[in-house]
Amino acid sequence: MRFKNQDRAVNLRVPAEIYEKLDHIAEQRWTNISNVIRQGIRKELEANDELFSEEYLNLNRHHQKAY
């Protein structure tokens, strides 16, 4: 995945044990930890796709940030 100007950086603190597991996955896949985390986020978004339907978003628009 290529960095785009509209991308947002996210800092994340995880326990050392989790980091070691992510590092192991990254090494097994010949990639880096950032890519493993991005793939995990994509899977979670796909698994919760129903939360992003137009109807759901309209019903919950009042929860969105106002700034």
Steps between C-alpha positions, in 0.01 A plus 500: 500500500631840407493803730254764389460858620157421645638210709515547877778379727397305809723432800424183685628357827479123537636263764843353421347153459262626230782687325710182491210309345446771239872499425494123455203523261680772304815291467302196386331710232820685397348838584503751787290543813320806358369292212383224737311758708343662191385158377346429842316832492368425151373159614326658800338766280377233256364288788303803625391632162136521611599788728575712195170469316351833395199443726717427805722800435199730465345372823827552689622820339448686829787296649750633247757764582382855443840641409 
